[in-house]
């Protein structure tokens, strides 16, 4: 029949069995009698239920693979997480299947379906959006899931996160203690949990110091180099713009620095930046005074250990959220010599 994304429910109706029976067949449950199993497999085949992937793994209960998905595979942040996950999983006999959602909920749902059809034993995801209802179908397959770095609003699941609010609070507070009373903000998309939490920490530090949040110098958008560049360009062209800034991640930081360095009047200003993500190149970013260091490798290791635990000791009644602490790094950026621009 060739229909894309055939569901367990459709297979069950076609085979005249329950969805639970289809799930048992997929997981090679010995309680399913041979006649029923054959009928379900035939239904999968006739409906185009990716029979080639299902049949290949029906002889065992595990494929020893973990699906890993992120909005973007090009950034250092994800690659460091994936590398530490791979080391932890390889030590336990597992390998990774990696894919990207490209910041699209529709693409994320599609890639999840592909991972499930390949019968991965578990899935680790950095969610593309704040919505998570499309993850629920994994429960039908008996595939555990762990979120890393971000959470969603409508699906409770185990997660490994960073102390985003506290990290942003400490960085903003450090700028205040340095004597800055006006601090701008360049953030990510406001619906994303990391962006919300970091803005909350920034706001808390200002409020505790009795300082206002100047809305005209606050921007939210995709946390990319172009956004960081154009947001900083737009706000610095305002003659009232502050000299101190908190930036949500490494990409916006690089983009904002690129604009400052490209504009002579901006470059001559006494601008200082505090930003999330202490990467190896952070000291080279001329205006960086403070960088929030995330335990990236530990994020990956912890996510790997958590998904393995869920595979080996499943407990659907328990949801675990792990929060890892950040560290504030101060850079003596004025000591760096860049020569004539």
C-alpha positions in Angstrom: 0.0 0.0 0.0 3.1 2.2 0.4 1.7 4.7 2.9 4.4 6.6 4.8 4.5 6.5 8.6 2.1 3.6 9.2 1.2 3.5 12.9 0.9 0.6 15.2 -2.8 1.3 15.5 -3.2 0.9 11.7 -1.3 -2.4 11.8 -3.4 -3.7 14.7 -6.7 -2.8 12.9 -5.5 -4.5 9.7 -4.4 -7.6 11.5 -7.4 -7.6 13.8 -5.4 -7.6 17.0 -4.7 -5.1 19.7 -2.0 -2.4 19.6 -0.4 -4.2 22.6 -0.1 -7.4 20.6 1.6 -5.5 17.7 4.1 -4.0 20.2 4.8 -7.5 21.6 5.5 -8.8 18.2 7.9 -5.9 17.5 9.6 -6.7 20.8 9.7 -10.4 20.1 7.5 -11.2 23.2 7.3 -14.9 23.7 3.7 -14.6 24.9 2.5 -14.0 21.3 1.5 -17.3 19.6 3.0 -18.1 16.2 -0.2 -17.7 14.2 -0.8 -14.2 15.6 2.8 -13.2 15.1 2.6 -14.3 11.4 -0.6 -12.3 10.9 0.9 -9.2 12.4 4.1 -9.5 10.4 2.0 -10.0 7.2 0.0 -6.9 8.0 3.3 -4.9 8.5 4.5 -6.1 5.2 1.4 -5.4 3.3 1.0 -1.9 4.8 4.6 -1.1 4.1 5.5 -0.9 7.8 9.3 -0.8 7.1 9.2 -4.6 7.3 12.8 -4.9 6.3 14.0 -3.1 9.5 11.5 -4.8 11.8 12.1 -8.4 10.6 15.8 -8.0 10.9 15.6 -7.3 14.6 12.8 -9.6 15.6 15.1 -12.4 16.6 16.6 -10.4 19.5 15.2 -8.0 22.0 18.0 -5.4 21.5 19.8 -3.8 18.6 22.5 -2.3 20.9 22.0 1.1 19.2 21.0 4.4 20.7 19.4 7.1 18.5 20.8 10.6 19.1 19.1 13.7 17.6 20.0 17.4 17.9 18.6 20.5 16.1 22.0 21.0 14.4 25.1 18.7 14.1 27.6 21.4 13.1 28.2 23.1 16.5 30.9 22.2 18.9 28.4 21.9 21.8 26.6 18.9 20.2 29.7 17.2 19.0 31.3 17.3 22.5 28.1 15.8 23.9 28.0 13.1 21.2 31.7 12.3 21.7 31.3 11.8 25.5 28.1 9.8 25.0 29.8 7.6 22.4 32.7 6.7 24.8 30.3 5.8 27.6 28.0 3.8 25.4 30.8 2.0 23.5 32.2 0.8 26.9 28.8 -0.9 27.4 28.6 -2.4 23.9 26.3 0.2 22.3 26.7 2.4 19.2 25.1 5.7 18.1 22.8 6.5 15.3 23.0 10.3 14.9 20.5 12.6 13.1 19.5 16.2 13.0 16.0 17.8 13.2 17.2 21.1 11.6 15.2 23.1 14.2 11.9 21.7 12.7 9.2 19.9 14.7 8.0 18.1 11.6 11.5 16.9 10.7 12.1 15.9 14.3 8.9 13.7 14.3 10.0 12.2 11.0 13.4 11.3 12.2 12.0 9.9 15.4 9.8 7.6 13.3 12.9 6.4 11.4 14.8 5.7 14.6 11.9 3.8 16.0 11.5 1.7 12.8 15.1 0.7 13.1 14.3 -0.5 16.6 16.9 1.5 18.5 17.0 0.5 22.1 16.7 4.1 23.3 16.7 7.7 22.1 18.6 10.8 23.4 17.3 14.1 22.1 18.0 17.8 22.3 14.5 19.0 21.4 14.0 21.4 18.5 11.0 23.2 20.1 9.2 23.4 23.4 6.5 20.9 22.2 6.8 17.2 22.9 3.6 15.4 22.3 5.0 13.8 19.2 7.5 11.9 21.4 4.7 9.9 23.0 4.5 7.3 20.2 7.9 6.0 21.4 6.0 4.6 24.4 4.1 2.3 22.0 7.4 0.9 20.8 8.7 0.5 24.4 11.6 2.8 23.5 12.9 4.9 26.4 13.9 8.5 25.8 16.1 11.0 27.6 16.3 14.8 26.9 19.6 16.6 27.2 20.2 20.3 27.4 16.5 21.3 26.9 13.1 20.2 28.0 9.6 20.5 26.6 6.3 21.8 28.2 3.9 19.0 27.4 5.8 15.7 27.9 7.4 14.6 31.1 10.6 12.6 30.5 14.0 12.0 32.0 16.4 14.9 31.3 20.0 16.0 31.9 20.2 19.7 32.0 22.6 22.6 33.0 21.9 25.1 35.8 21.1 27.7 33.1 19.4 30.2 35.4 22.1 30.1 38.0 24.9 30.4 35.4 23.2 33.5 33.8 22.6 35.0 37.2 26.2 34.7 38.2 27.5 36.1 35.0 25.2 39.1 35.1 25.9 39.6 38.7 29.6 39.7 38.0 29.1 42.5 35.5 27.0 44.4 38.0 29.8 44.0 40.7 32.2 45.4 38.1 30.2 48.6 38.1 27.9 48.2 35.1 24.3 49.3 35.8 23.0 48.9 32.3 23.2 45.5 30.7 21.7 44.4 27.4 20.6 40.9 26.5 20.8 38.8 23.3 18.9 35.5 23.8 17.7 32.5 21.9 14.1 31.7 20.9 11.9 32.7 23.9 10.0 29.4 23.9 13.1 27.2 24.3 13.8 26.2 27.9 17.5 27.2 27.9 16.7 30.6 26.6 13.9 31.1 29.1 16.1 30.0 32.0 19.0 32.1 31.0 16.8 35.2 30.6 15.4 34.4 34.1 18.8 34.4 35.6 19.8 37.6 33.9 16.5 39.3 35.0 17.0 38.1 38.6 20.4 39.5 38.9 19.2 42.9 37.7 16.2 42.9 39.9 18.1 42.0 43.0 20.5 44.9 42.3 17.5 47.3 41.8 18.4 47.8 38.1 15.9 48.0 35.3 15.5 45.6 32.4 15.6 48.0 29.4 13.3 46.2 26.9 14.7 48.2 23.9 18.1 46.4 24.5 16.7 42.9 24.8 16.5 40.7 21.8 15.3 37.1 21.2 15.8 35.0 18.1 17.5 31.9 16.7 20.8 31.6 18.6 23.0 31.8 15.5 26.0 33.9 14.3 23.8 36.0 11.9 21.3 36.7 14.6 24.0 37.7 17.1 25.6 40.0 14.4 22.4 41.7 13.4 20.9 42.0 16.9 24.1 43.7 18.1 24.2 45.9 15.0 20.7 47.1 15.5 21.1 47.9 19.2 24.5 49.5 19.1 23.3 51.9 16.5 21.1 53.3 19.2 23.1 56.1 20.9 21.7 55.1 24.3 22.8 51.5 24.1 24.7 50.0 27.1 28.3 49.0 27.1 27.7 45.7 29.0 25.9 42.7 27.5 24.9 39.2 28.4 24.7 36.8 25.4 22.9 33.5 25.4 25.5 31.2 23.7 28.7 30.9 21.8 27.1 31.5 18.4 25.4 34.7 19.3 28.7 35.7 21.1 30.8 35.2 17.9 28.2 37.0 15.8 28.0 40.0 18.1 31.8 40.2 18.3 32.1 40.0 14.6 29.8 43.1 14.2 31.7 45.0 16.9 35.0 44.3 15.2 33.6 45.3 11.8 32.3 48.7 12.9 34.9 51.3 13.8 32.6 53.3 16.2 31.5 50.1 18.0 35.0 48.8 18.2 36.2 52.0 19.9 33.6 51.7 22.7 34.4 50.1 26.1 32.2 47.1 25.5 32.2 44.1 27.7 30.4 40.8 27.3 29.4 37.9 29.5 28.2 34.9 27.7 27.2 31.3 28.0 29.6 28.6 26.7 33.2 28.6 27.6 34.8 27.1 24.5 38.5 26.8 23.7 38.3 29.9 21.5 36.5 32.1 24.1 39.6 33.9 25.2 40.1 35.0 21.6 36.8 36.9 21.6 38.1 40.4 22.3 35.2 41.7 24.4 34.6 38.6 26.5 35.0 39.3 30.2 33.0 36.4 31.6 32.1 33.0 30.1 29.8 30.5 31.7 31.4 27.0 31.4 29.0 24.1 31.0 30.1 20.6 32.0 29.5 19.4 28.4 31.3 16.1 28.6 29.4 15.3 31.8 26.1 16.2 30.1 26.9 13.5 27.5 28.2 10.9 30.0 25.2 11.4 32.3 22.7 11.2 29.4 24.3 7.9 28.3 24.2 6.4 31.7 20.6 7.5 32.2 19.4 6.0 28.9 21.3 2.7 29.7 19.6 2.6 33.1 16.2 3.1 31.5 16.9 0.2 29.1 18.2 -2.2 31.7 16.0 -1.2 34.6 12.8 0.2 33.1 10.5 2.1 35.6 7.8 4.1 33.8 6.5 5.5 37.1 9.7 7.5 37.7 10.9 10.6 35.9 14.4 11.9 36.8 15.7 15.4 36.1 19.5 15.9 36.6 20.9 19.4 36.8 24.6 20.0 36.4 26.4 23.0 37.8 28.2 25.7 35.7 31.4 27.5 36.4 32.0 31.2 35.7 35.3 31.9 34.0 36.9 35.4 33.9 39.0 36.4 30.9 41.6 39.2 30.9 40.6 40.2 27.4 42.4 43.5 27.5 45.7 41.7 27.6 45.1 40.2 24.2 46.8 42.1 21.3 44.9 42.1 18.0 47.0 44.6 16.1 45.6 47.2 13.8 42.2 46.4 12.3 
